Structure formats: structure tokens, C-alpha cells
């Protein structure tokens, strides 16, 4: 039975999510402020963390920033509806997914299961060979991607996206496929998380090359262009 940590100061919401996730077979623990949540997150063994941004004391962004210095436990952020800035910052700091509040427990469960599927698949022994595309090398056993021998420091979601693009280098990979195979869910209207993850990958690549290796094919998907490696 997997344990999920809910960090949220809304007692009604945490009670609702606690009941719903418990009925789905999860063990649920709760924290109601940022400092307490960070302490529990670092001390416990959690399959995933559901983290609200608006918390008393230390806010969710600071909790995530501190957490990522010591842990790669999957994190789903709860953000205010329409608050793109918090969502972008959360993804840049290494959040695995986000969900606007007030959230539907069924949608949270679906996103939680998708994040856990990705995590479990990465923890299984990898029989696949490393993948090379231009100066990029995906080390499958380490779940790392290097450019010219230097680790890019990708999050799990970023690794999955870039690996899929490397496997189909110089081809357009449709957004629907990237969502399904890299992020573990179907694409929905107004969901910009893929674009945000790709933006993060671009930023990390830019530290190693001046070439723009990722091309956005508007309305279709993305393409990794290896012939421009420098």
C-alpha cells in the first residue's frame, strides 16, 4: 500500500481527499503548513506528495524548492485556478504535475496514478540500450540525458519528453503522443504543462549549446533537430 502526503491548510479539502484516496487503496498522511509539510516530506517514505502553493508560513513554492535539494519524490502541485505564474515556477523547480483548485478528487487520483506509473517504470531494471541523438546521450540505467558528456539535470517529466524526442530525432512527435507516453495522460484543453517542460529543457540545453535543438511545430508537436548540434 503506497503512502501519499497531502500538504494543504484547507481542512475540508484534505478530509475529502483523504477519504477518497483511502478508499482507492492509498495510505494518506497530512500536514497543514509549509514547515510541517517539509519536515514530514523529508523524514517519511512517500510514493508522492500533493502540495498546495498557498500555505501559511512557508509557501508551497519554497517547500518544493527545499524538497528538491534533497528528494526526487513525485510532487503534484495544487494551484489557484488560472494562476499561470505559480504553475510555471512549480514546474521549473521540478514539480511533476499540477492541478488547479478547487480540484476534483477523481482527476487528482488519475494524475496521481499517472505520476506513479512513470515513477515505477523508471525504477524497474532497464534492459533497453542507451540512446544517442547528435551530441545527446540518454543513459537509460541512470535515467539521465547528457549533452557532450554533461548531465542536463532533467526532472523525470523532462527526461521522458526528451528521450521520446531523441528516439524519433528529426521527426515531428505529436503533442498527443508526448502527453500519453512521456507524461502518462491524455491531452486536455488549456493544459500547457508540456510546453512548460519543453521550455525548461530548452533552458537547460542552452547552457551547453547555442543551437536551438527543439522546434515547435505549431498545432502539431515538437521536433528534435540533431544536425544543428554544436
C-alpha positions as CSV (number, residue, x, y, z in Angstrom):
1,X,0.0,0.0,0.0
2,X,1.5,3.3,-1.1
3,X,1.5,6.4,1.2
4,X,0.7,9.9,-0.1
5,X,1.4,13.1,1.8
6,X,-1.1,15.9,1.5
7,X,0.3,19.3,2.4
8,X,-2.7,21.7,2.4
9,X,-4.2,24.0,5.0
10,X,-7.8,23.5,3.9
11,X,-9.3,21.0,6.4
12,X,-12.4,20.3,4.2
13,X,-10.4,19.6,1.1
14,X,-7.8,17.4,2.9
15,X,-10.6,15.4,4.6
16,X,-12.3,14.9,1.2
17,X,-9.1,13.8,-0.5
18,X,-8.1,11.7,2.5
19,X,-11.4,9.7,2.3
20,X,-11.3,9.4,-1.5
21,X,-7.7,8.3,-1.7
22,X,-8.0,5.9,1.2
23,X,-11.0,4.3,-0.5
24,X,-8.8,3.8,-3.5
25,X,-6.2,1.9,-1.5
26,X,-3.7,4.6,-0.5
27,X,-2.5,5.4,3.0
28,X,-2.8,9.2,3.4
29,X,-0.8,11.4,5.8
30,X,-1.5,15.2,6.2
31,X,0.4,18.4,7.0
32,X,-1.3,21.8,7.3
33,X,1.6,24.3,6.9
34,X,4.7,24.5,4.9
35,X,7.3,23.9,7.6
36,X,5.5,20.8,8.9
37,X,5.0,19.5,5.4
38,X,8.6,19.9,4.5
39,X,9.7,18.1,7.7
40,X,7.4,15.2,7.0
41,X,8.3,15.0,3.3
42,X,12.0,14.7,4.2
43,X,11.5,12.3,7.1
44,X,8.9,10.0,5.6
45,X,8.9,7.4,2.7
46,X,6.2,8.7,0.4
47,X,5.1,7.5,-3.0
48,X,4.0,11.0,-3.9
49,X,3.3,14.4,-2.4
50,X,0.3,16.6,-3.1
51,X,1.4,20.2,-2.3
52,X,-0.7,23.3,-2.2
53,X,1.0,26.6,-3.2
54,X,-0.9,28.8,-0.8
55,X,0.2,27.7,2.7
56,X,0.7,29.6,5.9
57,X,4.3,30.2,6.9
58,X,6.5,28.7,4.2
59,X,4.6,28.6,0.9
60,X,4.4,25.7,-1.4
61,X,7.0,27.1,-3.9
62,X,9.6,27.3,-1.1
63,X,8.6,23.9,0.2
64,X,9.2,22.4,-3.3
65,X,12.5,24.3,-3.7
66,X,13.8,23.0,-0.4
67,X,12.5,19.5,-1.0
68,X,14.1,19.2,-4.4
69,X,17.5,19.8,-2.9
70,X,17.3,16.5,-1.1
71,X,14.5,14.4,-2.6
72,X,13.0,13.5,-6.0
73,X,9.7,12.2,-4.6
74,X,7.0,13.0,-7.2
75,X,5.1,16.2,-6.4
76,X,1.7,17.3,-7.7
77,X,1.1,21.0,-7.1
78,X,-2.3,22.5,-6.3
79,X,-2.5,26.0,-7.8
80,X,-5.1,28.7,-7.8
81,X,-7.2,28.5,-10.9
82,X,-5.7,30.5,-13.8
83,X,-2.5,31.3,-11.8
84,X,0.0,30.6,-14.6
85,X,2.9,32.1,-12.8
86,X,2.8,29.7,-9.9
87,X,2.3,26.8,-12.2
88,X,5.3,27.8,-14.3
89,X,7.5,28.3,-11.3
90,X,6.4,25.0,-9.8
91,X,7.3,23.1,-13.0
92,X,10.6,24.9,-13.3
93,X,11.5,23.8,-9.8
94,X,10.7,20.2,-10.6
95,X,7.0,19.6,-9.9
96,X,5.8,16.5,-11.8
97,X,2.3,17.8,-12.5
98,X,-0.2,20.4,-11.3
99,X,-3.9,20.7,-10.8
100,X,-6.0,23.9,-10.4
101,X,-8.1,24.3,-7.2
102,X,-10.7,23.5,-6.4
103,X,-9.7,20.1,-7.7
104,X,-11.9,17.1,-8.5
105,X,-10.7,14.1,-6.4
106,X,-11.2,11.8,-9.4
107,X,-8.9,13.9,-11.6
108,X,-6.3,14.1,-8.8
109,X,-6.4,10.3,-8.5
110,X,-5.9,10.0,-12.3
111,X,-2.9,12.3,-12.3
112,X,-1.5,10.7,-9.2
113,X,-1.7,7.2,-10.8
114,X,-0.1,8.6,-14.0
115,X,2.8,10.0,-12.0
116,X,3.3,6.8,-10.0
117,X,3.2,4.7,-13.3
118,X,6.1,6.8,-14.6
119,X,8.0,6.6,-11.4
120,X,7.6,2.8,-11.2
121,X,8.6,2.3,-14.8
122,X,11.8,4.2,-14.2
123,X,12.6,2.2,-11.1
124,X,12.4,-1.1,-12.9
125,X,15.6,-2.5,-14.3
126,X,16.1,-1.1,-17.8
127,X,17.0,-3.6,-20.4
128,X,17.0,-1.0,-23.2
129,X,20.2,0.3,-24.6
130,X,21.4,3.9,-24.3
131,X,20.0,6.2,-26.9
132,X,22.2,8.7,-28.9
133,X,21.0,11.6,-31.0
134,X,23.6,14.0,-32.1
135,X,25.6,15.1,-29.1
136,X,22.8,13.9,-26.8
137,X,23.1,10.6,-24.9
138,X,20.3,9.1,-22.8
139,X,21.7,6.8,-20.1
140,X,18.8,4.5,-19.6
141,X,20.0,2.8,-16.4
142,X,20.8,6.2,-14.7
143,X,17.7,8.0,-16.1
144,X,20.0,10.8,-17.2
145,X,20.5,12.6,-20.5
146,X,23.9,14.2,-21.3
147,X,24.9,16.8,-23.9
148,X,28.5,16.3,-24.9
149,X,29.1,14.3,-21.8
150,X,27.5,16.8,-19.4
151,X,24.4,15.8,-17.4
152,X,21.5,18.1,-18.2
153,X,19.9,17.7,-14.8
154,X,16.4,16.9,-16.1
155,X,13.4,16.2,-14.0
156,X,11.5,12.9,-14.6
157,X,9.0,14.5,-16.9
158,X,11.7,16.4,-18.8
159,X,13.7,13.1,-19.2
160,X,10.7,11.3,-20.6
161,X,9.9,14.0,-23.1
162,X,13.5,14.4,-24.4
163,X,14.0,10.7,-24.5
164,X,11.0,10.3,-26.7
165,X,12.1,13.1,-29.0
166,X,15.6,11.5,-29.2
167,X,14.1,8.2,-30.2
168,X,12.4,10.0,-33.1
169,X,15.1,12.6,-33.8
170,X,14.5,14.9,-36.8
171,X,10.8,13.8,-36.9
172,X,7.8,15.6,-35.6
173,X,6.4,14.0,-32.5
174,X,2.7,14.8,-32.0
175,X,1.7,16.5,-28.7
176,X,-0.9,13.8,-28.1
177,X,1.8,11.1,-28.2
178,X,4.1,13.1,-25.9
179,X,1.3,13.6,-23.3
180,X,0.4,9.9,-23.4
181,X,3.9,8.3,-23.5
182,X,6.0,10.9,-21.7
183,X,3.5,12.5,-19.2
184,X,1.2,9.5,-18.8
185,X,-2.1,11.2,-19.5
186,X,-4.2,12.4,-22.4
187,X,-4.0,16.0,-23.5
188,X,-6.8,18.3,-22.4
189,X,-7.9,21.8,-23.3
190,X,-5.7,24.6,-21.9
191,X,-3.1,22.2,-20.5
192,X,0.2,23.9,-21.1
193,X,2.4,21.6,-19.0
194,X,4.1,20.0,-22.0
195,X,5.1,23.4,-23.3
196,X,6.4,24.4,-19.9
197,X,8.5,21.2,-19.7
198,X,9.9,21.8,-23.2
199,X,10.8,25.4,-22.2
200,X,12.7,24.0,-19.2
201,X,14.6,21.5,-21.5
202,X,15.5,24.3,-23.9
203,X,16.8,26.4,-21.0
204,X,19.0,23.5,-19.7
205,X,20.3,22.8,-23.2
206,X,21.2,26.4,-23.7
207,X,23.8,26.1,-21.0
208,X,25.7,23.7,-23.3
209,X,24.9,24.8,-26.8
210,X,23.8,27.9,-28.7
211,X,21.8,25.9,-31.2
212,X,18.0,25.7,-30.8
213,X,17.6,21.9,-31.0
214,X,13.9,21.8,-30.2
215,X,11.4,23.1,-32.8
216,X,7.8,23.8,-32.1
217,X,5.5,22.7,-35.0
218,X,2.6,24.9,-34.1
219,X,-0.6,22.9,-33.5
220,X,1.2,19.6,-34.1
221,X,4.1,18.9,-31.8
222,X,7.8,19.1,-31.3
223,X,10.9,18.0,-33.3
224,X,14.5,17.4,-32.1
225,X,16.9,18.6,-34.7
226,X,20.3,16.9,-34.2
227,X,22.0,18.3,-37.3
228,X,22.4,21.7,-35.6
229,X,24.4,20.4,-32.7
230,X,27.4,22.5,-31.9
